[in-house]
């Protein structure tokens, strides 16, 4: 737990508001060194996935030349949303430090409870209709993956 790294994430979030982005910043650290930083650029880049944590993960992976960030920690100005939390898990980050809570974010219009609620619902009860189709045809890719001898597991 390092206050300087958290302060950096908070400073990024404050500056990002002034630069036209959302109030979120993230810093990824490995062995006491900053690997990457990210800010929320959803509206600036017209990309709903351009959250601070995801942006930092993308940059860290690019710089490290890997899709796994084992041994890295993330300092984020706010508790990660469901998408960012998933990305953090997929990246293999070892520890999450956050400042503002998801309840703080909800108070200023960045609520994610509806997503948590949707994930828990059966597909046929979700707000966005979901329909499965062509499973048998899609199985071909899974069979090819299963048989591939030189695959990179993740």
Helices and strands as residue ranges (DSSP letters): H 3-18, E 25-30, E 33-39, H 42-45, H 52-64, E 72-78, H 82-91, E 95-100, H 102-107, H 113-120, G 123-125, H 135-147
